[in-house]
Amino acid sequence: MTQPETSVHIVDTPDTGTQSVDRALMLLQRIGASGEQGASLAGLVVETGLNKATVRRLALALIRAGMAEQDAASRYHLGEQLQVLGAQAARRSGLMAAAGESVMRLAQITGDAALLSVRRGASSLCLMREEGSYPLRSHALVAGQTHPLGVGAGSLAMLAALPDDEADTILRAIAPVLADRYPTLTPDRMRDLIARTRAEGVALNPGLVIEGSWGLGIALHHPDGRLAGALSVATVEARMRPDRLPDLIRHLRAEAAQIETRLTQKDKLT
């Protein structure tokens, strides 16, 4: 299983060609794990164990390749080129092709943001985000961004869909990240959220990642039962009223069923 988003320290010795690639990829993972707030140079130095000059040199190389960007506050973010590569990889796997139409329709029907995510080891990666027509929007997750598995509605739906032993392994692995960045998501609370998701068949994120930003998610499966990803809706708290939730869940389940049908059809053709 892919290692989770935890800090990895390595001895800062002179680069070989392969070592430079390994370090650049590690840096890219840490930038992605920083989320919407971005990563600071000092933070990347601490998390990677590399010296400041090495981190800056690798970050500049990533920026030149379009893999990273630096904002006005000198914080690093994932670059647009990664979104392009992610979309290309998703099309190859068939999930984007199977889900694209449903993601767009879900956004049109609900007026809220619809998202498609996949599991990447102990992380959740957002592949696609389609905005709805409602003017107030939740920006807790954008295409190309990662969260620890279980953080956010779609991510939680995927974690809850895993067998108990695998889910427990992931919870132990991401515990340091949760304690550092999401202190309200304690191990006990995560297990409660998993149990509730399994009982209800959908995951609800009541503003646990960003206050006021709510989401609903449902896991997607391949015909053989393997986890394929998750479909979710993200909106502001006022749009997740109790009287509106049943309709949102109905639309979410309907589109998830359509995606799984397309995945089945694709398997029959291959």
Kinemage of the C-alpha trace (Angstrom):
@kinemage 1
@onewidth
@group {chain A} dominant
@subgroup {mainchain}
@vectorlist {calphas} color= white
{ca met a 1} P 0.000 0.000 0.000
{ca thr a 2} L 1.213 3.509 -0.797
{ca gln a 3} L 2.684 5.238 2.217
{ca pro a 4} L 0.526 7.942 3.809
{ca glu a 5} L 1.056 11.648 3.962
{ca thr a 6} L 3.482 11.777 6.852
{ca ser a 7} L 6.717 13.702 7.109
{ca val a 8} L 9.662 11.827 5.641
{ca his a 9} L 13.168 12.937 6.623
{ca ile a 10} L 16.177 11.941 4.570
{ca val a 11} L 19.853 12.729 4.919
{ca asp a 12} L 20.672 15.790 2.824
{ca thr a 13} L 23.597 14.451 0.815
{ca pro a 14} L 24.652 15.637 -2.662
{ca asp a 15} L 22.118 14.732 -5.349
{ca thr a 16} L 22.430 11.957 -7.840
{ca gly a 17} L 20.091 12.054 -10.833
{ca thr a 18} L 17.672 9.537 -9.327
{ca gln a 19} L 17.865 11.161 -5.913
{ca ser a 20} L 16.902 14.535 -7.386
{ca val a 21} L 13.794 12.978 -8.908
{ca asp a 22} L 12.902 11.245 -5.639
{ca arg a 23} L 13.322 14.476 -3.708
{ca ala a 24} L 11.293 16.523 -6.206
{ca leu a 25} L 8.445 13.997 -6.043
{ca met a 26} L 8.555 14.006 -2.242
{ca leu a 27} L 8.403 17.800 -2.297
{ca leu a 28} L 5.460 17.703 -4.691
{ca gln a 29} L 3.590 15.344 -2.378
{ca arg a 30} L 4.144 17.655 0.571
{ca ile a 31} L 2.935 20.661 -1.427
{ca gly a 32} L -0.178 18.720 -2.393
{ca ala a 33} L -0.778 17.685 1.204
{ca ser a 34} L -0.704 21.328 2.307
{ca gly a 35} L -4.144 21.898 0.783
{ca glu a 36} L -5.635 25.236 -0.120
{ca gln a 37} L -3.422 27.255 2.257
{ca gly a 38} L -0.284 26.184 0.421
{ca ala a 39} L 3.114 25.236 1.807
{ca ser a 40} L 5.745 27.591 3.150
{ca leu a 41} L 9.434 27.193 2.396
{ca ala a 42} L 10.176 26.791 6.098
{ca gly a 43} L 7.479 24.154 6.472
{ca leu a 44} L 8.795 22.159 3.509
{ca val a 45} L 12.299 22.266 4.975
{ca val a 46} L 11.019 20.830 8.266
{ca glu a 47} L 8.785 18.191 6.665
{ca thr a 48} L 11.328 16.892 4.147
{ca gly a 49} L 14.506 17.201 6.187
{ca leu a 50} L 16.229 18.897 3.245
{ca asn a 51} L 18.103 22.168 3.580
{ca lys a 52} L 16.567 25.442 2.446
{ca ala a 53} L 18.724 25.792 -0.679
{ca thr a 54} L 17.806 22.297 -1.881
{ca val a 55} L 14.086 22.831 -1.283
{ca arg a 56} L 14.164 26.171 -3.094
{ca arg a 57} L 16.074 24.710 -6.055
{ca leu a 58} L 13.692 21.773 -6.416
{ca ala a 59} L 10.646 24.029 -6.001
{ca leu a 60} L 11.879 26.298 -8.798
{ca ala a 61} L 12.329 23.268 -11.052
{ca leu a 62} L 8.754 22.175 -10.300
{ca ile a 63} L 7.476 25.685 -11.039
{ca arg a 64} L 9.300 25.769 -14.394
{ca ala a 65} L 7.642 22.464 -15.303
{ca gly a 66} L 4.190 23.764 -14.338
{ca met a 67} L 3.943 21.232 -11.521
{ca ala a 68} L 3.940 23.884 -8.776
{ca glu a 69} L 3.068 27.548 -8.377
{ca gln a 70} L 4.064 30.249 -5.882
{ca asp a 71} L 1.526 32.823 -4.722
{ca ala a 72} L 1.984 36.443 -3.622
{ca ala a 73} L 2.605 35.286 -0.045
{ca ser a 74} L 5.460 33.021 -1.273
{ca arg a 75} L 3.508 29.861 -0.464
{ca tyr a 76} L 3.706 26.902 -2.813
{ca his a 77} L 0.698 25.234 -4.456
{ca leu a 78} L 0.180 22.437 -6.965
{ca gly a 79} L 0.448 23.672 -10.556
{ca glu a 80} L -2.066 23.483 -13.380
{ca gln a 81} L 0.009 20.936 -15.284
{ca leu a 82} L -0.751 18.385 -12.576
{ca gln a 83} L -4.470 18.802 -13.214
{ca val a 84} L -3.868 18.085 -16.884
{ca leu a 85} L -1.832 14.983 -16.102
{ca gly a 86} L -4.378 13.835 -13.526
{ca ala a 87} L -7.211 14.158 -16.027
{ca gln a 88} L -5.225 12.205 -18.618
{ca ala a 89} L -4.483 9.443 -16.121
{ca ala a 90} L -8.129 9.307 -15.076
{ca arg a 91} L -9.277 8.952 -18.680
{ca arg a 92} L -6.927 6.024 -19.096
{ca ser a 93} L -8.442 4.281 -16.091
{ca gly a 94} L -11.932 4.868 -17.450
{ca leu a 95} L -13.334 6.530 -14.339
{ca met a 96} L -13.319 10.067 -15.726
{ca ala a 97} L -15.041 8.924 -18.914
{ca ala a 98} L -17.625 6.987 -16.911
{ca ala a 99} L -18.245 9.765 -14.399
{ca gly a 100} L -17.813 13.044 -16.278
{ca glu a 101} L -21.378 13.304 -17.507
{ca ser a 102} L -22.805 12.499 -14.082
{ca val a 103} L -20.567 15.011 -12.304
{ca met a 104} L -21.766 17.766 -14.646
{ca arg a 105} L -25.412 16.727 -14.351
{ca leu a 106} L -25.247 16.543 -10.560
{ca ala a 107} L -23.939 20.123 -10.450
{ca gln a 108} L -26.684 21.290 -12.819
{ca ile a 109} L -29.484 19.558 -10.911
{ca thr a 110} L -28.415 20.578 -7.411
{ca gly a 111} L -26.896 23.965 -8.191
{ca asp a 112} L -23.968 23.013 -5.942
{ca ala a 113} L -20.423 21.861 -6.672
{ca ala a 114} L -20.094 18.218 -7.727
{ca leu a 115} L -16.786 16.397 -7.320
{ca leu a 116} L -15.123 13.167 -8.365
{ca ser a 117} L -12.343 11.744 -6.191
{ca val a 118} L -10.154 8.650 -6.124
{ca arg a 119} L -8.057 6.928 -3.497
{ca arg a 120} L -4.296 7.255 -3.694
{ca gly a 121} L -2.895 5.107 -0.903
{ca ala a 122} L -3.787 6.828 2.363
{ca ser a 123} L -4.956 9.960 0.537
{ca ser a 124} L -7.926 11.120 -1.471
{ca leu a 125} L -7.259 12.972 -4.737
{ca cys a 126} L -9.888 15.223 -6.325
{ca leu a 127} L -9.980 14.534 -10.072
{ca met a 128} L -12.830 16.758 -11.164
{ca arg a 129} L -14.921 19.627 -9.808
{ca glu a 130} L -17.956 21.059 -11.589
{ca glu a 131} L -19.537 24.232 -10.236
{ca gly a 132} L -23.292 24.613 -9.866
{ca ser a 133} L -25.336 27.744 -10.440
{ca tyr a 134} L -25.699 28.776 -6.789
{ca pro a 135} L -23.616 31.953 -6.260
{ca leu a 136} L -22.284 31.088 -2.764
{ca arg a 137} L -19.751 28.295 -3.089
{ca ser a 138} L -17.700 26.003 -0.912
{ca his a 139} L -14.043 25.819 -1.896
{ca ala a 140} L -12.926 23.125 0.519
{ca leu a 141} L -11.664 20.963 -2.350
{ca val a 142} L -10.467 21.683 -5.884
{ca ala a 143} L -9.236 19.439 -8.702
{ca gly a 144} L -5.710 18.234 -8.076
{ca gln a 145} L -5.896 18.660 -4.298
{ca thr a 146} L -5.362 15.836 -1.839
{ca his a 147} L -6.616 15.166 1.678
{ca pro a 148} L -5.849 12.322 4.075
{ca leu a 149} L -8.327 9.539 3.387
{ca gly a 150} L -11.429 10.197 5.492
{ca val a 151} L -11.165 13.993 5.468
{ca gly a 152} L -14.115 15.384 3.501
{ca ala a 153} L -17.328 13.720 2.342
{ca gly a 154} L -16.093 11.833 -0.719
{ca ser a 155} L -12.882 10.877 1.058
{ca leu a 156} L -14.841 9.599 4.076
{ca ala a 157} L -17.127 7.569 1.807
{ca met a 158} L -14.069 5.807 0.343
{ca leu a 159} L -12.529 5.107 3.756
{ca ala a 160} L -15.816 3.692 5.050
{ca ala a 161} L -16.052 1.414 1.996
{ca leu a 162} L -12.812 -0.369 2.908
{ca pro a 163} L -12.640 -3.515 5.083
{ca asp a 164} L -12.204 -2.917 8.816
{ca asp a 165} L -8.576 -3.984 8.962
{ca glu a 166} L -7.578 -1.791 6.021
{ca ala a 167} L -9.489 1.204 7.384
{ca asp a 168} L -7.838 0.748 10.796
{ca thr a 169} L -4.382 0.600 9.187
{ca ile a 170} L -5.050 3.859 7.357
{ca leu a 171} L -6.393 5.569 10.482
{ca arg a 172} L -3.218 4.661 12.366
{ca ala a 173} L -1.044 5.861 9.501
{ca ile a 174} L -2.739 9.250 9.113
{ca ala a 175} L -3.157 9.888 12.849
{ca pro a 176} L -0.179 12.316 13.027
{ca val a 177} L -1.507 14.332 10.071
{ca leu a 178} L -4.999 14.494 11.557
{ca ala a 179} L -3.663 15.577 14.942
{ca asp a 180} L -1.578 18.317 13.323
{ca arg a 181} L -3.982 19.685 10.710
{ca tyr a 182} L -7.460 18.462 11.666
{ca pro a 183} L -7.464 18.284 15.489
{ca thr a 184} L -11.255 17.917 15.668
{ca leu a 185} L -10.988 14.645 13.719
{ca thr a 186} L -9.845 12.478 16.607
{ca pro a 187} L -9.527 8.694 16.129
{ca asp a 188} L -12.785 8.121 18.021
{ca arg a 189} L -14.617 10.689 15.930
{ca met a 190} L -13.278 9.189 12.712
{ca arg a 191} L -14.530 5.757 13.736
{ca asp a 192} L -17.938 7.235 14.563
{ca leu a 193} L -18.063 8.900 11.145
{ca ile a 194} L -17.133 5.637 9.433
{ca ala a 195} L -19.839 3.742 11.322
{ca arg a 196} L -22.458 6.364 10.457
{ca thr a 197} L -21.445 6.355 6.803
{ca arg a 198} L -21.709 2.588 6.594
{ca ala a 199} L -25.116 2.616 8.299
{ca glu a 200} L -26.566 5.370 6.074
{ca gly a 201} L -24.813 4.527 2.823
{ca val a 202} L -23.659 8.122 2.341
{ca ala a 203} L -21.006 10.232 4.068
{ca leu a 204} L -21.876 13.595 5.587
{ca asn a 205} L -19.224 16.210 6.322
{ca pro a 206} L -20.887 18.846 8.537
{ca gly a 207} L -18.212 21.510 8.210
{ca leu a 208} L -15.453 19.451 9.811
{ca val a 209} L -12.699 20.506 7.386
{ca ile a 210} L -13.663 24.145 6.840
{ca glu a 211} L -16.329 25.733 9.020
{ca gly a 212} L -19.532 26.334 7.087
{ca ser a 213} L -18.476 24.084 4.205
{ca trp a 214} L -20.609 20.936 4.118
{ca gly a 215} L -20.558 17.912 1.848
{ca leu a 216} L -22.233 14.622 0.969
{ca gly a 217} L -20.331 11.720 -0.558
{ca ile a 218} L -20.923 8.206 -1.833
{ca ala a 219} L -18.410 5.512 -2.753
{ca leu a 220} L -18.185 4.185 -6.315
{ca his a 221} L -17.316 0.574 -7.095
{ca his a 222} L -16.093 -1.485 -10.014
{ca pro a 223} L -18.234 -4.477 -11.046
{ca asp a 224} L -16.015 -6.826 -9.021
{ca gly a 225} L -16.594 -4.753 -5.869
{ca arg a 226} L -13.254 -2.932 -5.850
{ca leu a 227} L -13.354 0.701 -4.789
{ca ala a 228} L -13.315 2.966 -7.851
{ca gly a 229} L -13.641 6.393 -6.227
{ca ala a 230} L -16.286 8.689 -4.795
{ca leu a 231} L -18.889 11.146 -5.999
{ca ser a 232} L -19.724 14.072 -3.747
{ca val a 233} L -21.552 17.364 -3.455
{ca ala a 234} L -20.051 20.365 -1.658
{ca thr a 235} L -21.959 23.458 -0.606
{ca val a 236} L -22.423 25.988 2.170
{ca glu a 237} L -24.126 25.001 5.410
{ca ala a 238} L -27.360 26.830 4.588
{ca arg a 239} L -27.799 24.615 1.505
{ca met a 240} L -27.667 21.396 3.562
{ca arg a 241} L -30.960 21.967 5.353
{ca pro a 242} L -32.660 18.849 6.761
{ca asp a 243} L -35.582 19.312 4.367
{ca arg a 244} L -33.193 19.395 1.383
{ca leu a 245} L -30.931 16.493 2.345
{ca pro a 246} L -33.235 13.703 1.049
{ca asp a 247} L -33.291 15.237 -2.444
{ca leu a 248} L -29.518 15.699 -2.476
{ca ile a 249} L -28.986 12.097 -1.376
{ca arg a 250} L -31.434 10.848 -4.019
{ca his a 251} L -29.625 12.714 -6.808
{ca leu a 252} L -26.244 11.584 -5.512
{ca arg a 253} L -27.278 7.930 -5.441
{ca ala a 254} L -28.877 8.130 -8.884
{ca glu a 255} L -25.719 9.513 -10.490
{ca ala a 256} L -23.498 7.058 -8.600
{ca ala a 257} L -25.601 4.204 -9.976
{ca gln a 258} L -25.209 5.613 -13.505
{ca ile a 259} L -21.427 5.763 -13.105
{ca glu a 260} L -21.233 2.191 -11.846
{ca thr a 261} L -23.393 1.046 -14.774
{ca arg a 262} L -20.973 2.703 -17.188
{ca leu a 263} L -18.027 1.070 -15.452
{ca thr a 264} L -19.766 -2.303 -15.868
{ca gln a 265} L -20.365 -1.646 -19.560
{ca lys a 266} L -16.755 -0.629 -20.030
{ca asp a 267} L -15.557 -3.865 -18.387
{ca lys a 268} L -17.696 -5.917 -20.767
{ca leu a 269} L -16.106 -4.198 -23.749
{ca thr a 270} L -12.534 -4.821 -22.591
